Amino acid sequence: MIEIFWITEQLCVGKAPQDDDFLYLKKVGIKGIVDVRSEYCDNEELIERLGMEFLHLEIDDAYIPEKDDLDKLFEFVIPLLDKKEKIFVHCQNGVGRSPLICVAILAKLGKEISDAVRLVEEKHPWTSFNLIQERFIYCELKNLI
């Protein structure tokens, strides 16, 4: 069974699920799935058949999202969060790209970026941003949300 880390009551993060993990994600109340891998893509047909919504953002491993990616992300997650739905964000290993996306979501919702980073790192101890990702978070993100 997949291990998920709850950042807030509505937002969780983890590594890439296998097809049989999606039923578990549905059972814990996940409504939206955000896959941020460029190298693979979740089974969208299965996700939709289970009644969940899906967004695929193609972000290369160890890199950062483009402005267009963030626009698509916020367009997808904000309505779900406003309806009190739960969202699962993942990349391949769940340590860099997906925690970065969680920071971006929290910042978009009004949390200070440093507080968002601290919360994500506290709730998901495997979080590990590289220098490119850290520079993006602290120098660029504020201007993109």
Backbone as JSON Lines, residues from 0, in Angstrom:
{"i":0,"aa":"M","n":[0.84,-1.18,0.0],"ca":[0.0,0.0,0.0],"c":[0.89,1.25,0.0]}
{"i":1,"aa":"I","n":[0.45,2.23,-0.74],"ca":[1.21,3.47,-0.87],"c":[1.22,4.25,0.45]}
{"i":2,"aa":"E","n":[2.34,4.88,0.73],"ca":[2.44,5.74,1.92],"c":[2.21,7.18,1.48]}
{"i":3,"aa":"I","n":[1.26,7.83,2.14],"ca":[1.0,9.23,1.83],"c":[1.27,10.08,3.06]}
{"i":4,"aa":"F","n":[1.66,11.32,2.82],"ca":[1.99,12.25,3.9],"c":[1.04,13.43,3.81]}
{"i":5,"aa":"W","n":[0.24,13.62,4.85],"ca":[-0.73,14.71,4.87],"c":[-0.04,16.0,5.28]}
{"i":6,"aa":"I","n":[-0.06,16.97,4.37],"ca":[0.51,18.29,4.64],"c":[-0.53,19.14,5.36]}
{"i":7,"aa":"T","n":[-1.76,19.07,4.88],"ca":[-2.91,19.7,5.53],"c":[-4.02,18.66,5.53]}
{"i":8,"aa":"E","n":[-5.2,19.03,6.0],"ca":[-6.32,18.1,5.98],"c":[-6.77,17.77,4.57]}
{"i":9,"aa":"Q","n":[-6.42,18.62,3.61],"ca":[-6.86,18.42,2.24],"c":[-5.75,18.11,1.25]}
{"i":10,"aa":"L","n":[-4.51,18.25,1.64],"ca":[-3.39,18.13,0.71],"c":[-2.39,17.1,1.21]}
{"i":11,"aa":"C","n":[-2.12,16.11,0.36],"ca":[-1.12,15.1,0.72],"c":[-0.17,14.87,-0.44]}
{"i":12,"aa":"V","n":[0.96,14.26,-0.11],"ca":[2.05,14.1,-1.06],"c":[2.65,12.71,-0.89]}
{"i":13,"aa":"G","n":[3.29,12.23,-1.94],"ca":[3.95,10.93,-1.84],"c":[4.63,10.56,-3.13]}
{"i":14,"aa":"K","n":[5.06,9.31,-3.19],"ca":[5.71,8.81,-4.4],"c":[4.64,8.32,-5.38]}
{"i":15,"aa":"A","n":[5.08,7.91,-6.55],"ca":[4.16,7.48,-7.59],"c":[3.38,6.23,-7.17]}
{"i":16,"aa":"P","n":[2.06,6.29,-7.31],"ca":[1.25,5.12,-6.97],"c":[1.26,4.08,-8.09]}
{"i":17,"aa":"Q","n":[1.06,2.84,-7.72],"ca":[0.81,1.78,-8.69],"c":[-0.7,1.79,-8.97]}
{"i":18,"aa":"D","n":[-1.13,1.12,-10.03],"ca":[-2.55,1.13,-10.37],"c":[-3.43,0.67,-9.21]}
{"i":19,"aa":"D","n":[-2.98,-0.34,-8.46],"ca":[-3.81,-0.84,-7.37],"c":[-3.84,0.09,-6.16]}
{"i":20,"aa":"D","n":[-3.02,1.13,-6.14],"ca":[-3.04,2.11,-5.05],"c":[-4.17,3.13,-5.19]}
{"i":21,"aa":"F","n":[-4.7,3.29,-6.4],"ca":[-5.71,4.32,-6.6],"c":[-7.0,4.02,-5.85]}
{"i":22,"aa":"L","n":[-7.33,2.75,-5.68],"ca":[-8.52,2.4,-4.9],"c":[-8.33,2.84,-3.44]}
{"i":23,"aa":"Y","n":[-7.14,2.64,-2.9],"ca":[-6.85,3.11,-1.54],"c":[-6.96,4.63,-1.46]}
{"i":24,"aa":"L","n":[-6.4,5.33,-2.45],"ca":[-6.48,6.79,-2.45],"c":[-7.93,7.26,-2.46]}
{"i":25,"aa":"K","n":[-8.76,6.58,-3.23],"ca":[-10.19,6.91,-3.25],"c":[-10.81,6.66,-1.87]}
{"i":26,"aa":"K","n":[-10.44,5.54,-1.25],"ca":[-11.01,5.19,0.06],"c":[-10.66,6.21,1.15]}
{"i":27,"aa":"V","n":[-9.5,6.85,1.04],"ca":[-9.13,7.85,2.05],"c":[-9.65,9.24,1.68]}
{"i":28,"aa":"G","n":[-10.46,9.3,0.62],"ca":[-11.15,10.54,0.29],"c":[-10.49,11.44,-0.74]}
{"i":29,"aa":"I","n":[-9.47,10.93,-1.43],"ca":[-8.81,11.75,-2.44],"c":[-9.75,11.96,-3.62]}
{"i":30,"aa":"K","n":[-9.89,13.21,-4.04],"ca":[-10.72,13.55,-5.2],"c":[-9.86,13.98,-6.39]}
{"i":31,"aa":"G","n":[-8.71,14.59,-6.13],"ca":[-7.86,15.08,-7.21],"c":[-6.47,14.47,-7.13]}
{"i":32,"aa":"I","n":[-5.96,14.04,-8.28],"ca":[-4.61,13.48,-8.39],"c":[-3.79,14.42,-9.27]}
{"i":33,"aa":"V","n":[-2.62,14.83,-8.77],"ca":[-1.7,15.65,-9.56],"c":[-0.4,14.87,-9.73]}
{"i":34,"aa":"D","n":[-0.12,14.47,-10.97],"ca":[1.09,13.73,-11.32],"c":[2.03,14.73,-12.0]}
{"i":35,"aa":"V","n":[3.21,14.96,-11.42],"ca":[4.12,15.97,-11.96],"c":[5.36,15.37,-12.64]}
{"i":36,"aa":"R","n":[5.25,14.14,-13.11],"ca":[6.38,13.47,-13.77],"c":[6.35,13.69,-15.28]}
{"i":37,"aa":"S","n":[7.49,13.97,-15.86],"ca":[7.58,14.01,-17.32],"c":[7.89,12.62,-17.88]}
{"i":38,"aa":"E","n":[8.47,11.77,-17.03],"ca":[8.95,10.48,-17.51],"c":[7.87,9.4,-17.57]}
{"i":39,"aa":"Y","n":[6.77,9.57,-16.86],"ca":[5.66,8.61,-16.85],"c":[4.37,9.39,-16.68]}
{"i":40,"aa":"C","n":[3.25,8.66,-16.78],"ca":[1.95,9.27,-16.54],"c":[1.03,8.23,-15.91]}
{"i":41,"aa":"D","n":[0.28,8.66,-14.9],"ca":[-0.69,7.77,-14.25],"c":[-1.73,7.28,-15.26]}
{"i":42,"aa":"N","n":[-2.42,6.22,-14.88],"ca":[-3.49,5.65,-15.69],"c":[-4.74,6.53,-15.54]}
{"i":43,"aa":"E","n":[-4.85,7.51,-16.42],"ca":[-5.93,8.5,-16.33],"c":[-7.31,7.85,-16.44]}
{"i":44,"aa":"E","n":[-7.43,6.85,-17.29],"ca":[-8.71,6.16,-17.45],"c":[-9.15,5.52,-16.14]}
{"i":45,"aa":"L","n":[-8.24,4.86,-15.46],"ca":[-8.55,4.23,-14.17],"c":[-8.94,5.27,-13.13]}
{"i":46,"aa":"I","n":[-8.19,6.35,-13.07],"ca":[-8.47,7.42,-12.1],"c":[-9.87,7.98,-12.31]}
{"i":47,"aa":"E","n":[-10.21,8.27,-13.55],"ca":[-11.53,8.83,-13.84],"c":[-12.64,7.81,-13.6]}
{"i":48,"aa":"R","n":[-12.37,6.55,-13.89],"ca":[-13.37,5.5,-13.63],"c":[-13.67,5.4,-12.13]}
{"i":49,"aa":"L","n":[-12.68,5.7,-11.3],"ca":[-12.87,5.68,-9.85],"c":[-13.51,6.96,-9.33]}
{"i":50,"aa":"G","n":[-13.8,7.89,-10.23],"ca":[-14.49,9.12,-9.83],"c":[-13.58,10.22,-9.33]}
{"i":51,"aa":"M","n":[-12.3,10.1,-9.63],"ca":[-11.36,11.13,-9.22],"c":[-10.98,11.98,-10.44]}
{"i":52,"aa":"E","n":[-10.51,13.18,-10.18],"ca":[-10.06,14.07,-11.24],"c":[-8.54,14.0,-11.33]}
{"i":53,"aa":"F","n":[-8.01,14.31,-12.53],"ca":[-6.59,14.08,-12.79],"c":[-5.96,15.26,-13.52]}
{"i":54,"aa":"L","n":[-4.76,15.63,-13.08],"ca":[-3.95,16.63,-13.77],"c":[-2.54,16.07,-13.93]}
{"i":55,"aa":"H","n":[-2.02,16.14,-15.15],"ca":[-0.65,15.7,-15.41],"c":[0.17,16.91,-15.84]}
{"i":56,"aa":"L","n":[1.18,17.24,-15.06],"ca":[2.12,18.3,-15.4],"c":[3.47,17.65,-15.66]}
{"i":57,"aa":"E","n":[4.02,17.89,-16.82],"ca":[5.28,17.23,-17.19],"c":[6.48,18.06,-16.76]}
{"i":58,"aa":"I","n":[6.95,17.77,-15.55],"ca":[8.12,18.45,-14.99],"c":[9.26,17.44,-14.92]}
{"i":59,"aa":"D","n":[10.38,17.78,-15.52],"ca":[11.53,16.87,-15.51],"c":[12.04,16.66,-14.09]}
{"i":60,"aa":"D","n":[12.55,15.45,-13.85],"ca":[13.1,15.11,-12.54],"c":[14.16,16.12,-12.15]}
{"i":61,"aa":"A","n":[14.09,16.58,-10.9],"ca":[15.05,17.52,-10.31],"c":[14.9,18.94,-10.83]}
{"i":62,"aa":"Y","n":[13.83,19.22,-11.57],"ca":[13.64,20.56,-12.11],"c":[12.41,21.24,-11.52]}
{"i":63,"aa":"I","n":[11.98,22.3,-12.16],"ca":[10.94,23.18,-11.62],"c":[9.82,23.38,-12.63]}
{"i":64,"aa":"P","n":[8.66,23.77,-12.16],"ca":[7.54,24.01,-13.09],"c":[7.71,25.33,-13.84]}
{"i":65,"aa":"E","n":[7.1,25.38,-15.01],"ca":[7.01,26.62,-15.78],"c":[5.79,27.41,-15.27]}
{"i":66,"aa":"K","n":[5.7,28.67,-15.62],"ca":[4.55,29.5,-15.23],"c":[3.25,28.86,-15.71]}
{"i":67,"aa":"D","n":[3.24,28.35,-16.94],"ca":[2.05,27.7,-17.49],"c":[1.64,26.49,-16.65]}
{"i":68,"aa":"D","n":[2.63,25.74,-16.16],"ca":[2.33,24.6,-15.28],"c":[1.63,25.07,-14.01]}
{"i":69,"aa":"L","n":[2.13,26.14,-13.42],"ca":[1.52,26.66,-12.19],"c":[0.11,27.16,-12.46]}
{"i":70,"aa":"D","n":[-0.1,27.81,-13.59],"ca":[-1.45,28.28,-13.94],"c":[-2.41,27.1,-14.03]}
{"i":71,"aa":"K","n":[-2.0,26.04,-14.72],"ca":[-2.84,24.83,-14.83],"c":[-3.07,24.2,-13.46]}
{"i":72,"aa":"L","n":[-2.02,24.16,-12.66],"ca":[-2.12,23.59,-11.32],"c":[-3.17,24.33,-10.49]}
{"i":73,"aa":"F","n":[-3.06,25.64,-10.43],"ca":[-3.98,26.42,-9.6],"c":[-5.41,26.34,-10.14]}
{"i":74,"aa":"E","n":[-5.55,26.31,-11.45],"ca":[-6.87,26.17,-12.06],"c":[-7.52,24.84,-11.67]}
{"i":75,"aa":"F","n":[-6.69,23.82,-11.48],"ca":[-7.18,22.49,-11.11],"c":[-7.44,22.37,-9.61]}
{"i":76,"aa":"V","n":[-6.48,22.79,-8.78],"ca":[-6.58,22.51,-7.34],"c":[-7.46,23.49,-6.56]}
{"i":77,"aa":"I","n":[-7.46,24.75,-6.92],"ca":[-8.2,25.74,-6.12],"c":[-9.69,25.42,-6.06]}
{"i":78,"aa":"P","n":[-10.36,25.11,-7.19],"ca":[-11.78,24.74,-7.08],"c":[-12.02,23.5,-6.22]}
{"i":79,"aa":"L","n":[-11.14,22.52,-6.31],"ca":[-11.29,21.32,-5.48],"c":[-11.13,21.66,-4.0]}
{"i":80,"aa":"L","n":[-10.11,22.43,-3.68],"ca":[-9.89,22.82,-2.29],"c":[-11.04,23.68,-1.77]}
{"i":81,"aa":"D","n":[-11.56,24.55,-2.61],"ca":[-12.71,25.38,-2.21],"c":[-13.92,24.53,-1.87]}
{"i":82,"aa":"K","n":[-14.03,23.36,-2.51],"ca":[-15.15,22.44,-2.24],"c":[-14.8,21.45,-1.12]}
{"i":83,"aa":"K","n":[-13.68,21.72,-0.44],"ca":[-13.21,20.88,0.68],"c":[-12.82,19.47,0.24]}
{"i":84,"aa":"E","n":[-12.42,19.33,-1.02],"ca":[-11.96,18.04,-1.53],"c":[-10.48,17.84,-1.17]}
{"i":85,"aa":"K","n":[-10.05,16.58,-1.22],"ca":[-8.66,16.23,-0.91],"c":[-7.88,15.96,-2.19]}
{"i":86,"aa":"I","n":[-6.6,16.35,-2.15],"ca":[-5.73,16.25,-3.32],"c":[-4.45,15.51,-2.95]}
{"i":87,"aa":"F","n":[-4.04,14.62,-3.85],"ca":[-2.77,13.89,-3.72],"c":[-1.83,14.35,-4.83]}
{"i":88,"aa":"V","n":[-0.66,14.84,-4.45],"ca":[0.36,15.3,-5.4],"c":[1.53,14.32,-5.34]}
{"i":89,"aa":"H","n":[2.0,13.9,-6.52],"ca":[3.14,12.98,-6.51],"c":[4.05,13.19,-7.71]}
{"i":90,"aa":"C","n":[5.3,12.78,-7.51],"ca":[6.26,12.65,-8.6],"c":[6.71,11.18,-8.56]}
{"i":91,"aa":"Q","n":[7.91,10.87,-9.01],"ca":[8.32,9.47,-9.0],"c":[8.66,8.98,-7.59]}
{"i":92,"aa":"N","n":[9.55,9.7,-6.91],"ca":[9.99,9.27,-5.59],"c":[9.39,10.1,-4.45]}
{"i":93,"aa":"G","n":[8.72,11.19,-4.79],"ca":[8.05,11.99,-3.77],"c":[8.96,12.84,-2.91]}
{"i":94,"aa":"V","n":[10.14,13.2,-3.42],"ca":[11.06,13.95,-2.56],"c":[11.33,15.39,-3.02]}
{"i":95,"aa":"G","n":[11.2,15.68,-4.3],"ca":[11.55,17.01,-4.8],"c":[10.41,17.73,-5.5]}
{"i":96,"aa":"R","n":[10.03,17.23,-6.66],"ca":[9.01,17.92,-7.46],"c":[7.67,18.02,-6.75]}
{"i":97,"aa":"S","n":[7.18,16.92,-6.2],"ca":[5.84,16.98,-5.58],"c":[5.83,17.82,-4.31]}
{"i":98,"aa":"P","n":[6.83,17.75,-3.43],"ca":[6.83,18.69,-2.3],"c":[6.91,20.15,-2.76]}
{"i":99,"aa":"L","n":[7.67,20.42,-3.82],"ca":[7.75,21.78,-4.36],"c":[6.36,22.25,-4.8]}
{"i":100,"aa":"I","n":[5.62,21.38,-5.45],"ca":[4.27,21.73,-5.9],"c":[3.36,21.98,-4.7]}
{"i":101,"aa":"C","n":[3.53,21.23,-3.63],"ca":[2.75,21.48,-2.41],"c":[3.08,22.85,-1.83]}
{"i":102,"aa":"V","n":[4.35,23.23,-1.84],"ca":[4.75,24.57,-1.38],"c":[4.05,25.62,-2.22]}
{"i":103,"aa":"A","n":[4.03,25.43,-3.54],"ca":[3.39,26.39,-4.43],"c":[1.9,26.51,-4.13]}
{"i":104,"aa":"I","n":[1.24,25.39,-3.89],"ca":[-0.2,25.42,-3.57],"c":[-0.43,26.18,-2.27]}
{"i":105,"aa":"L","n":[0.35,25.88,-1.25],"ca":[0.2,26.56,0.04],"c":[0.46,28.06,-0.1]}
{"i":106,"aa":"A","n":[1.46,28.43,-0.89],"ca":[1.75,29.85,-1.11],"c":[0.6,30.53,-1.85]}
{"i":107,"aa":"K","n":[0.03,29.85,-2.82],"ca":[-1.11,30.4,-3.55],"c":[-2.29,30.63,-2.61]}
{"i":108,"aa":"L","n":[-2.42,29.77,-1.61],"ca":[-3.51,29.9,-0.63],"c":[-3.23,30.96,0.43]}
{"i":109,"aa":"G","n":[-2.05,31.61,0.35],"ca":[-1.76,32.72,1.24],"c":[-0.71,32.48,2.3]}
{"i":110,"aa":"K","n":[-0.17,31.28,2.36],"ca":[0.86,31.0,3.36],"c":[2.19,31.62,2.92]}
{"i":111,"aa":"E","n":[2.93,32.18,3.86],"ca":[4.27,32.68,3.56],"c":[5.11,31.52,3.02]}
{"i":112,"aa":"I","n":[5.95,31.8,2.04],"ca":[6.72,30.73,1.41],"c":[7.6,29.99,2.41]}
{"i":113,"aa":"S","n":[8.28,30.7,3.28],"ca":[9.14,30.02,4.27],"c":[8.31,29.14,5.2]}
{"i":114,"aa":"D","n":[7.11,29.59,5.56],"ca":[6.23,28.78,6.4],"c":[5.73,27.55,5.64]}
{"i":115,"aa":"A","n":[5.45,27.72,4.36],"ca":[5.0,26.6,3.54],"c":[6.1,25.54,3.43]}
{"i":116,"aa":"V","n":[7.33,25.98,3.21],"ca":[8.46,25.04,3.13],"c":[8.61,24.3,4.45]}
{"i":117,"aa":"R","n":[8.57,25.04,5.53],"ca":[8.72,24.44,6.86],"c":[7.63,23.39,7.11]}
{"i":118,"aa":"L","n":[6.39,23.71,6.76],"ca":[5.28,22.78,6.97],"c":[5.47,21.52,6.13]}
{"i":119,"aa":"V","n":[5.81,21.68,4.86],"ca":[6.0,20.52,3.99],"c":[7.13,19.65,4.52]}
{"i":120,"aa":"E","n":[8.23,20.25,4.9],"ca":[9.37,19.47,5.42],"c":[9.03,18.79,6.74]}
{"i":121,"aa":"E","n":[8.23,19.42,7.55],"ca":[7.83,18.83,8.83],"c":[6.9,17.64,8.63]}
{"i":122,"aa":"K","n":[5.94,17.78,7.73],"ca":[4.94,16.73,7.52],"c":[5.45,15.61,6.62]}
{"i":123,"aa":"H","n":[6.42,15.92,5.77],"ca":[6.96,14.94,4.83],"c":[8.49,14.94,4.96]}
{"i":124,"aa":"P","n":[9.02,14.15,5.9],"ca":[10.45,14.21,6.22],"c":[11.38,13.8,5.08]}
{"i":125,"aa":"W","n":[10.88,13.19,4.02],"ca":[11.75,12.79,2.9],"c":[11.95,13.93,1.91]}
{"i":126,"aa":"T","n":[11.32,15.07,2.15],"ca":[11.46,16.21,1.26],"c":[12.93,16.59,1.12]}
{"i":127,"aa":"S","n":[13.36,16.79,-0.11],"ca":[14.75,17.17,-0.37],"c":[14.81,18.01,-1.65]}
{"i":128,"aa":"F","n":[14.89,19.32,-1.47],"ca":[14.97,20.22,-2.62],"c":[16.43,20.38,-3.03]}
{"i":129,"aa":"N","n":[16.68,20.36,-4.34],"ca":[18.03,20.64,-4.82],"c":[18.2,22.16,-4.96]}
{"i":130,"aa":"L","n":[19.37,22.6,-5.39],"ca":[19.65,24.04,-5.48],"c":[18.74,24.75,-6.48]}
{"i":131,"aa":"I","n":[18.46,24.11,-7.6],"ca":[17.56,24.7,-8.6],"c":[16.18,24.9,-8.0]}
{"i":132,"aa":"Q","n":[15.68,23.89,-7.3],"ca":[14.36,23.98,-6.69],"c":[14.32,25.0,-5.56]}
{"i":133,"aa":"E","n":[15.36,25.04,-4.74],"ca":[15.4,26.03,-3.66],"c":[15.43,27.45,-4.21]}
{"i":134,"aa":"R","n":[16.22,27.68,-5.24],"ca":[16.29,29.0,-5.86],"c":[14.91,29.4,-6.4]}
{"i":135,"aa":"F","n":[14.25,28.44,-7.04],"ca":[12.91,28.7,-7.57],"c":[11.94,29.08,-6.44]}
{"i":136,"aa":"I","n":[11.96,28.29,-5.37],"ca":[11.03,28.52,-4.25],"c":[11.26,29.9,-3.64]}
{"i":137,"aa":"Y","n":[12.5,30.23,-3.34],"ca":[12.78,31.46,-2.59],"c":[12.96,32.71,-3.46]}
{"i":138,"aa":"C","n":[13.25,32.53,-4.75],"ca":[13.53,33.7,-5.6],"c":[12.48,33.95,-6.68]}
{"i":139,"aa":"E","n":[11.8,32.91,-7.14],"ca":[10.9,33.08,-8.27],"c":[9.43,32.84,-7.96]}
{"i":140,"aa":"L","n":[9.14,31.94,-7.06],"ca":[7.76,31.5,-6.83],"c":[6.83,32.65,-6.5]}
{"i":141,"aa":"K","n":[7.26,33.54,-5.62],"ca":[6.39,34.64,-5.19],"c":[5.88,35.47,-6.37]}
{"i":142,"aa":"N","n":[6.69,35.62,-7.4],"ca":[6.3,36.4,-8.58],"c":[5.41,35.63,-9.54]}
{"i":143,"aa":"L","n":[5.24,34.34,-9.31],"ca":[4.47,33.5,-10.23],"c":[3.1,33.1,-9.7]}
{"i":144,"aa":"I","n":[2.81,33.45,-8.45],"ca":[1.51,33.05,-7.88],"c":[0.56,34.23,-7.76]}
